[in-house]
Amino acid sequence: MAKRIQLVLNQDVSKLGRSGDLVEVAPGYARNYLLPRGMALQATPGLLKQVERRRAEELKRLAEQKKEAEAQKTTLQTIGTFKIAKKSGEEDTLFGSVTAPDVAAVIQETANLEIDRRNITIPEIRKLGLHTFEVKLHPEVIATLKIEVVPD
């Protein structure tokens, strides 16, 4: 069996690793595919130190993002219930429904926080009343909030 080669990836490679990862691959895979395309570099002590320094900076940046997301969650939960006005018909039924962009706009004007509509998980709301929804602020931070739909 041939000796394996250690490489540091320059970019994400599917089924192998992410950028900055130290991987062991077969010599042919390294020589014929990864190295000629610039997807990886031969692992050297200096390069490994550089990768560790980058990884530490990345972990610090991710910790700051999580801390910021926790602060946003606290801000959103302090507000409590968001109100949105929609046109309604008989028996408190809405004309249309409440969508994620509607909720994002209400959060923007109430809390002055810009939330991407794709991070809002909202059930189908077609009636007036109090409903709950979730906002994913960070992969590890999810805020569960309430929205009150009132007649316009």
C-alpha positions as CSV (number, residue, x, y, z in Angstrom):
1,M,0.0,0.0,0.0
2,A,1.3,3.4,-1.0
3,K,2.3,6.1,1.5
4,R,-0.3,8.9,2.0
5,I,0.4,12.5,1.5
6,Q,-0.6,15.4,3.9
7,L,-2.1,18.4,2.2
8,V,-3.7,21.7,3.4
9,L,-6.8,22.5,1.4
10,N,-7.0,26.0,-0.2
11,Q,-10.7,25.7,-1.0
12,D,-13.6,23.4,-0.1
13,V,-13.4,20.0,-1.8
14,S,-16.6,17.9,-1.6
15,K,-16.2,14.6,0.3
16,L,-12.8,15.6,1.4
17,G,-12.8,18.8,3.6
18,R,-13.1,22.5,4.0
19,S,-10.7,25.2,3.2
20,G,-7.8,25.2,5.7
21,D,-8.2,21.5,6.7
22,L,-5.3,19.2,7.0
23,V,-6.1,16.0,5.0
24,E,-4.3,12.8,4.1
25,V,-4.8,11.6,0.5
26,A,-3.3,9.1,-1.9
27,P,-0.3,10.4,-3.8
28,G,-1.9,10.0,-7.2
29,Y,-5.0,12.1,-6.1
30,A,-2.7,14.8,-4.8
31,R,-0.3,14.8,-7.8
32,N,-2.9,14.5,-10.5
33,Y,-5.9,16.4,-9.2
34,L,-5.5,18.6,-6.1
35,L,-2.1,20.1,-6.6
36,P,-2.3,21.0,-10.4
37,R,-5.7,22.7,-9.8
38,G,-4.4,24.7,-6.9
39,M,-7.0,23.1,-4.5
40,A,-4.3,22.2,-2.0
41,L,-0.7,22.8,-0.9
42,Q,1.9,20.4,0.5
43,A,1.8,20.5,4.3
44,T,4.9,22.2,5.8
45,P,5.5,23.3,9.4
46,G,5.2,27.0,8.4
47,L,2.0,26.4,6.5
48,L,0.5,24.4,9.5
49,K,1.3,27.3,11.9
50,Q,-0.4,29.7,9.4
51,V,-3.5,27.4,9.2
52,E,-3.7,27.2,13.0
53,R,-3.5,31.0,13.3
54,R,-6.3,31.4,10.7
55,R,-8.4,28.8,12.5
56,A,-8.0,30.6,15.8
57,E,-9.1,33.9,14.2
58,E,-12.1,32.2,12.6
59,L,-13.2,30.7,15.9
60,K,-12.9,34.2,17.5
61,R,-15.0,35.7,14.7
62,L,-17.6,33.0,15.1
63,A,-17.8,33.6,18.8
64,E,-18.3,37.3,18.2
65,Q,-21.1,36.5,15.7
66,K,-22.8,34.2,18.3
67,K,-22.5,36.9,21.0
68,E,-24.1,39.4,18.6
69,A,-26.9,37.0,17.8
70,E,-27.6,36.5,21.5
71,A,-27.9,40.2,21.9
72,Q,-30.3,40.4,19.0
73,K,-32.4,37.6,20.5
74,T,-32.6,39.5,23.8
75,T,-33.7,42.6,22.0
76,L,-36.4,40.8,20.1
77,Q,-37.7,39.0,23.2
78,T,-37.8,42.2,25.1
79,I,-40.2,43.6,22.6
80,G,-42.5,40.6,23.2
81,T,-45.3,40.6,20.6
82,F,-45.1,42.1,17.1
83,K,-48.3,43.5,15.6
84,I,-49.2,43.3,11.9
85,A,-52.4,44.7,10.4
86,K,-54.0,42.7,7.5
87,K,-57.3,43.0,5.8
88,S,-59.8,40.4,7.0
89,G,-63.2,39.1,6.1
90,E,-65.8,37.2,8.0
91,E,-64.9,34.9,10.9
92,D,-61.5,36.6,11.3
93,T,-60.2,35.1,8.0
94,L,-57.5,37.1,6.2
95,F,-57.5,38.0,2.6
96,G,-54.2,36.2,1.8
97,S,-51.8,35.3,4.5
98,V,-48.9,36.6,6.6
99,T,-45.6,35.8,5.0
100,A,-42.0,35.9,6.1
101,P,-41.3,39.2,4.2
102,D,-44.2,40.8,6.1
103,V,-42.7,39.6,9.4
104,A,-39.2,40.8,8.4
105,A,-40.6,44.3,7.6
106,V,-42.4,44.5,10.9
107,I,-39.2,43.5,12.8
108,Q,-37.3,46.1,10.8
109,E,-39.6,48.9,11.7
110,T,-40.2,47.9,15.3
111,A,-36.8,46.7,16.5
112,N,-34.7,48.3,13.8
113,L,-33.0,45.0,13.2
114,E,-32.5,43.7,9.6
115,I,-33.5,40.0,9.5
116,D,-33.3,38.0,6.3
117,R,-36.7,36.6,5.4
118,R,-35.1,33.2,4.7
119,N,-34.2,32.9,8.4
120,I,-37.8,33.3,9.5
121,T,-39.8,30.1,10.0
122,I,-43.5,31.0,10.1
123,P,-46.5,28.7,10.0
124,E,-49.3,29.4,7.6
125,I,-51.2,32.3,9.1
126,R,-54.6,32.9,7.6
127,K,-56.6,34.0,10.7
128,L,-56.5,37.0,13.0
129,G,-55.0,36.4,16.5
130,L,-51.8,35.5,18.2
131,H,-49.3,33.2,16.4
132,T,-45.7,32.1,17.2
133,F,-42.8,32.0,14.7
134,E,-39.0,31.4,14.9
135,V,-36.1,33.5,13.7
136,K,-32.8,31.8,13.1
137,L,-30.2,34.5,14.1
138,H,-27.2,32.1,14.1
139,P,-26.8,28.3,13.6
140,E,-26.9,27.9,17.4
141,V,-29.3,30.8,18.3
142,I,-33.0,30.6,17.5
143,A,-35.5,33.1,18.9
144,T,-39.1,32.1,19.3
145,L,-41.4,35.1,19.0
146,K,-45.0,36.0,18.8
147,I,-46.9,38.0,16.2
148,E,-50.4,39.4,16.7
149,V,-52.4,39.7,13.5
150,V,-55.0,42.5,13.8
151,P,-57.7,43.8,11.4
152,D,-56.6,46.6,9.1
